[in-house]
Amino acid sequence: MRVKDLPVADQPRERLLASGSAALADRELLALLLGSGSKGANAVELASRLIAHCGDLGELARAEPHRLLAVPGVGPAKAARVAAAFQLMRRAQAEPERTRITCSGDLAAAAAPLLHGQARERLVVLVCDARGNVLRRTLASEGGSDHTPAPIRDIITTVLVSGGAAFGLAHNHPSGSLEPSQADLEVTARLLEAAETVGLRFLDHVIVTDTRWRRIPPPPAKNSSPHDGP
């Protein structure tokens, strides 16, 4: 019986969409990769034969495509598709854990590799998702020894195009000073305002030297009082 002739509730694709991939057996997941069966065997049956041919799922994951071709009904396209899927899995497992920004120190540490040892001032943008996971780390500008431009519009565009929900900013002071300039304070205020306008969360702005870092304080809220008490 063909897979598409099975009751909808028993079809692997429909079950995956309804209940998630964890609800499927190994042969059903492999059947989705194969895409179709062969003469006399539907995709699920062909998947079962493929697993049995290799011995188990682990051996199948390590098998070269030419070994899979020995199974009747598995041609070059199916063998290549299966091998590619397992290779993607191995690459995903080899990826380092994604950096997450939870505080100013995390931001400074994540930006440091792009800022340490630089003779010119650099501005780095870290684009994050809603949970603070870094999606992209990019150099926004590079200037002289004591100044670099901060293109507000370009920074916001970079975050939006990258699919970010939040972002942080870091720049270096080659002089080693951690004192924010008036321009640093103004850029922080302008970015905070620009982020709020487009619905982004501005995480922080830090100054990074080769040995230390410092947070640039955001401007006080517009409705806050300059005094804490009478």
DOZATI-438906 format. One line per field, with one value per residue (C-alpha): residue number from 1; x negated, y, z negated. Coordinates in steps of 0.25 Angstrom, whole numbers, plus 2048, in hexadecimal, padded with zeros to 3 digits. Each point is the difference from the previous one (the first is absolute). Layout:
drenza = c(NUM	...);
x = c(X	...);
y = c(Y	...);
z = c(Z	...);
// end
This chain:
drenza = c(1	2	3	4	5	6	7	8	9	10	11	12	13	14	15	16	17	18	19	20	21	22	23	24	25	26	27	28	29	30	31	32	33	34	35	36	37	38	39	40	41	42	43	44	45	46	47	48	49	50	51	52	53	54	55	56	57	58	59	60	61	62	63	64	65	66	67	68	69	70	71	72	73	74	75	76	77	78	79	80	81	82	83	84	85	86	87	88	89	90	91	92	93	94	95	96	97	98	99	100	101	102	103	104	105	106	107	108	109	110	111	112	113	114	115	116	117	118	119	120	121	122	123	124	125	126	127	128	129	130	131	132	133	134	135	136	137	138	139	140	141	142	143	144	145	146	147	148	149	150	151	152	153	154	155	156	157	158	159	160	161	162	163	164	165	166	167	168	169	170	171	172	173	174	175	176	177	178	179	180	181	182	183	184	185	186	187	188	189	190	191	192	193	194	195	196	197	198	199	200	201	202	203	204	205	206	207	208	209	210	211	212	213	214	215	216	217	218	219	220	221	222	223	224	225	226	227	228	229	230);
x = c(800	7FB	7FE	809	80B	7FF	809	7FC	7FD	7F6	7F8	7F3	800	80E	7FC	7F3	808	80A	7F8	7F2	7F4	7FE	80D	7FA	7F9	7F2	805	80B	7F6	7F7	80C	802	7F2	801	80C	806	7FF	7FD	806	807	7FD	805	7F7	801	7FD	7F4	7FB	801	7F8	7F5	7FF	7FF	7F6	7F6	804	805	802	7F2	7FA	809	7FC	7F1	802	7FB	80A	7FB	803	80F	801	7FF	80E	80A	808	7F6	7FA	7F5	80A	806	7F2	7FA	80C	7FE	7F1	802	80A	7F7	7F4	809	803	7F1	7FD	80B	7FB	7F1	805	7FC	80A	806	7FC	80B	800	805	7F8	7F7	7F4	805	801	7F2	7FB	807	7FB	7F2	7FA	803	7FB	7F3	7F3	806	7F8	80D	80D	80B	80F	806	80E	805	80E	808	80D	80B	7F8	7F3	7F9	7F7	804	7F5	7F4	7FC	7F7	808	7F5	7F1	7FA	7F4	7F8	80A	80D	809	80D	80D	80A	80D	809	7F6	7FF	80F	801	7F6	808	80D	7FA	7F9	80D	7FC	809	7F5	7F2	7F4	7F5	7F1	7F5	7F1	7F7	7F2	7FB	804	80A	80D	806	80C	800	80B	802	801	80B	807	7FF	806	80C	803	7FF	809	80A	7FF	801	80D	806	7FE	804	7F2	7F9	7F3	7F8	7F4	7F4	7F2	7F2	7F6	7F1	7F6	801	80D	80E	80A	80F	805	80C	80D	806	80A	80F	807	80A	7F7	7FD	7F2	801	803	807	805);
y = c(800	80E	809	80A	7F5	7FF	807	80E	7FE	7F5	808	804	80E	803	7FA	809	80C	7FD	7FA	804	7F8	7F8	7F9	7F9	7F3	7FF	7FA	80A	80C	7F9	7FE	80F	802	7F6	807	7F3	7F1	7F7	7F5	7F7	808	80D	80B	7FA	7F2	805	807	7F4	7F8	80B	800	7F0	800	809	7F9	80C	80F	803	7F8	806	80E	7FC	7F9	805	803	7F4	7F6	805	7FE	7F1	800	7FE	80C	80A	808	80B	80B	7F8	7FC	80E	806	7F7	802	80F	800	7F8	809	80C	7FA	7FE	80E	805	7F8	806	80E	807	804	80E	80B	807	80E	801	80C	80B	7F6	7F6	80B	805	7F2	7FC	80D	7FF	7F8	80A	80C	7FB	804	80A	80D	807	802	7F6	7FE	7F2	7FD	7F3	7FC	7F6	7F9	802	7F8	807	7F5	806	7FF	809	807	80B	80C	80C	80A	803	80E	806	7FF	807	800	7F8	803	7FA	7FE	7FF	7FD	7F5	7FA	7FF	7FB	7F5	7FB	800	7F9	7F5	7FD	805	804	807	805	805	809	800	809	801	80B	7FD	80A	7F7	80A	7FB	80E	802	80C	809	7FA	7F2	805	806	7F4	7F7	80A	800	7F1	7FE	809	7FA	7F2	803	807	7F3	7F6	7FB	7FE	808	7F7	809	808	7FD	805	7F5	801	7F5	7FD	806	805	80A	802	80D	804	803	80D	802	7FD	80C	800	7FE	80A	806	7FE	7F3	808	80E);
z = c(800	804	7F4	806	800	7F1	7F6	7FF	7F1	804	80A	7FB	806	7FA	7F3	7FF	803	7F6	7F4	803	805	7F3	802	80C	801	806	80D	801	7FF	80A	809	800	805	80B	805	807	800	80B	808	7F6	7F4	7FB	7F9	7F2	805	808	7F4	7F7	80B	800	7F1	800	80B	7F7	7F3	7F8	801	7FB	80B	80A	7FC	802	80D	80D	80C	808	7F5	800	80F	7FD	7FB	80C	802	7FA	80C	800	7FC	7F4	7FC	801	7F8	7F5	7FF	801	7F4	7F7	804	7FC	7F3	7FD	803	7F7	7F5	802	800	7F3	7F6	804	7F8	7F8	7FB	7F2	7FA	804	7FE	80A	80A	7FD	801	80D	807	7FA	80C	80A	7F7	7F9	805	80A	802	806	7F9	805	7FD	7FF	801	7FA	805	7F7	7FF	7F6	7F6	802	808	80A	80E	807	7FC	80A	801	802	802	7FE	7FE	7FB	7F3	7F8	807	809	807	7FA	80C	7F8	80D	805	7F2	7FF	80E	7FD	7F4	807	80D	7F7	7FA	7F2	7F5	7F7	802	7F8	804	7FC	804	7FC	7FC	805	7F5	7F5	7FA	7FB	7FF	80A	809	802	80E	7F9	7F7	80B	809	7F5	7FE	80F	801	7F5	806	80E	7FA	7F9	80C	808	7F5	7FD	7F3	7FE	7F6	7FD	805	7FA	802	801	7FE	801	7F1	7FB	804	7FB	803	805	7F8	808	7FF	7F4	804	805	7F5	7F5	7F5	7FF	7F1	7F8	7F5	7FC);
// end
